[in-house]
Amino acid sequence: MIGTGRARARLLTAAACPVVLACLVTACGSAPPSPGGAGSAGDAAASPAAVRSSADPGASTPQPSPSPAAKPLAGITVGIDPGHNGLNGTDPGYINHMIWNGRESETCDTTGTQTASGYTEARFNFNVARYLRAALLADGARVVMTRQNNHGVGPCVDRRAQILNDSGARVAIDIHADGGPAWGRGFTVLEPVADGPNDHVIQASERFGRDVRGALLARTNMPVSSYYGSNGVEFRDDLAGLNLTTVPKVLIETGNMRNATDAVLLTSPSFQRQLARAFLAAILTFLHKQ
């Protein structure tokens, strides 16, 4: 959960064969030549297939198999920040120390919110991030996440921004859920405001925000927020993840964990996967890959 105002607590060497070695290190995707494939000119002249082909012009010539279609995100890095962490609450001294968010000081992180039944936002964020990571990898992307599990503390929000900035990501998403009033429902896309470090990614972030909003409305049954932002969008200048980004990025509050209807959705693995598919669609749209 990220608060709805500044006063609100922030939720978060084989030297003999260098060519072969290079291929192994880089996981070369091309298949080795088949035994019947072309080698030297002498090999081709002695090949039974070549003899048959020259002796019998009517003989069929083996055709090369078509190459598999390139995956849409091959060669592209995408960043994911699953907000908070599962053990943030065990180390208040760490998560409460102050960091610089680009405009002002804020705490390193927060514990995040939870549903009435105790299902934590940190768990939700990480589950959706894992589903999204798997979907991105299946489409060929390289994925960088700011945390690798849900049983740690931190990292701080400024460090999360730096991890994604240093990753070479073309786009990044911060995944959260809100802890708003129990009567309020829906998602809000938080977008950055220009403050120096993020100046050159503001327009791209706004475009990505529109893609995320559109994908959530088209692919999930979570409505835009009834209590926060304007028609599902809010501009924030007090969050390190947005202030310090040099990568097109938005932060998504995917629903209100304190609303009973939203909570049923947010704690459902099937809905979490649905969210991940919506985020994937938004990323593909933003990168013009669909």
N, C-alpha and C positions, 0 to 999 in steps of 0.2 A: 504494500500500500504506500502510495505517495500522498502526502497531505494535500488538502485543497487550498492551502494558503501558507504563507511563510511561518505563521505562528503555529501551524499544525505540525506534529511530529512527522519526520520523513521516514517512510518505510523503505526504507532501504537504499686392406689395398695386396688386390691381387694384381702385382705389377705386370705379370706375364700377359694379362688380357684385360687392359683397361676398358675396352669397349664393352665387354661382357659385364664387368663390374659396374660400369656406369648404368647399364641397362637394369641391373639388379637393384641398384640403389634407388633409381627413379621409377621402379615398377613399370618398365616399358610395357605398353599395351599391345604392341604389334606381335603377332604370332610368328614363331620361327618358320623358315622356309620348309615347305613340305618336301619329302624325298623326291617327288616327281617334278618339283619346281625348277626354274631355270637356274643353272649354275654357270660354270665357265663354258666357252664355246665348244671345247672338246667334250665336256660332259653332255651337252645337249646333243651333239652329233652321235654319241654312243648310246644315247638313251633309247630303250625299246619303244617308248612312246613316240620319240622323234622318228625312228625308223619306220614305224607303222604309219605315221602321218605322211611321210614322204612317199611311201610305197602305195598308199591307198588314200588318195585325196578325199574319198568319200567317208573316211573314218571320222568319227566325231572327235572333236578336240575338247579336252576338259576345260571348263570355264572357271575362272577364279570366283570364289564365294564373295558375295557382296559384303562390304564392311558394315559393321553395326552402326546404327545411327548415333551420332554424337549426343551425349546427354546435355540437356539445356543449360546446366550450370557448371559444366566442365571448365576448370581453370578459374572459377570465381570463388572468392572467399566471402562468407557471410558471418556476421557476428551475432551472438545471442547473449544477453545478460539476464539470467533468471534472478530476479530481485531477492535480496535478503539471503539468509542461510539458516539451516535447521537448528544450529546451536548458538545463534546470535544471542539468545537470551541468557546463556550461561556465562557470558563474559561482558557484563555491562561496562567495565572499565575500558575495554577495547572499543566496542561499538559506539560508546558515547564520547570518545575523544574527538576533538574538533579538527576538521580539514577545510581547505579552501576550495570552494566550488566554482570559482571563476568570477564571482561577484561579491561573495560574502562567506562567512564561516557557516558550516553546518556539521552535524554529527557524522562520524564515519559511516554509520548505517543505523538501521533500527531492526526490531524483531519482525516487523510486518504484522498483519492482522490475522484473524482466523474466523471460522464460522462459529455459530453458537455451540456446535457439537465438538469444537476443538480441532477441526481440520485446518492446518496452518497454511497461510499464504505462501510461505517458503516452500512447502511441499508441493503445492499447486504449481507455483512458478517453475520448479525444477521438472515436474512431470511434463508439463506442456513443452518446455525447452527440449527435453529428451525426445519427445515425439517429433518436434520440428526438426531437430538435428538429424534424426533418422530419415525424414522425408527429404531434407536437403542433400544428404549424402547419397541417397538413391538417385537423385537428379544430377549427381556429379560434383556437387559443391565441396569445397573445403570449409569446415565449420570451426569457428573459435568460440568457446564459451568462457565466461568469466569465472565460473566455478564448475567443478567436475562431479560433485556429489551434494547431498543434502545433510551431511553430518559434520559440518565444519562451521567456522566463524569467519565472517567477512568474505572477500576482501572489501575494503572501504569503497565507497562510491566513486571517489576520484581515481582510485587504482583500477576499478572496473572500466571506467572511460578510457584510461591509458592502455589497458590490455586490448581493447577493441581498436583504438586509434593506431596502435603498433602492429596490428594483425594484417593490414592490407585489405581489410574488408571493404567491399563495394557498398554495403548497406548493413545496418544493424538494428536490432529490436530489443528493447528492454521489456521484459514480461512481468507484469504485476497483476494483483487484484486489489480492489479498494475495501476500505472499512468504513463505509458511509452510513447514513441514517438508515435504520431498519426498514423504513417505508420506501426507500429509493432503490431503483433498479437500473441496470444497464452499464455499458462500457463507455469509456472516454479515452480518446487519443490525445496524449500530451505531446506538444510540439515545442521545439526550442525557439528562443528569442535571441536575436543577434547580440553578442557581447564580446566579440573579438576572436577567440579561438574557433568559434563555430560559424563565423560570418559566411564563409564560402559554401556551407552546406545547408543554409537555411531554406532556400527555395527547393532544393532536392528533398529535404526532410519534410517540407509541407506537401510535396507531391507524393512522397511515400506515405505520409499520414492519410491522404485521401485514398490511396490504394488499400491501406489497411482498413480504413472505415468501410469502404465499399465491399471489401471481401467479407468482413464480419457480417454486414447486413445481408449479403447475397448468400452466404454459406453457413450461417448459424442463425439461431432464433434468439440471440441476445440483442435486445434493443439498444439504442443510444441511451445514455444516462438521462434519467429524469430529474437529477438533483445536482449535477456537476458539469460545468462547461456549457458550451453552446452547441446544440445539435451534435453532441458526441465529440467535440473538439475543445481543447483548452491549451492556451499558450502559457508556458511556465519559464520564468527566468531565475528560479531559485533552486534548481536541481543540478548537481554536479554532472550527472550522466548526460544531460542535455547541454549545459553551459560549456562543458569541456570537450564535447565531441568534435572531431574533424572528419567524421564519417556520417553520411546521411542516416539519421536515426530518429525514431520516435519511442516514447514510452507508452505502453498500452495498459490501462486499468481495465481488465477484461470483464469485470462485473463487480457487484457489491457482495462481499462474503457475509455481510451482516443482514442481507435480505434473504428471507427464507426461500423464495423462488430461485433467485440467483445461486444461492448456496447449493441447491440440489443439482443445478447444472455444473457449477464449478468443481464439485467433488466427484463428478461422474467421469470415469476414464474415457467413455465414448465421446463425451462433449470435449474433453481435453484434446482428444485426437482430432475432433472436428475443428477446434481452434487452430491446432497446428497446421491442418490442411488449408485453412483460411489464410494463415500467415504465409504459408508457402505460396499460395496463389498471389498474394499481395507482392511478395518479393519477386516472383516471376514477372508480374505485370510491371513493376517498377523498373526491372532490368530489361524490359521488352523481350522477354523470353517466352511469351505466350500470346 
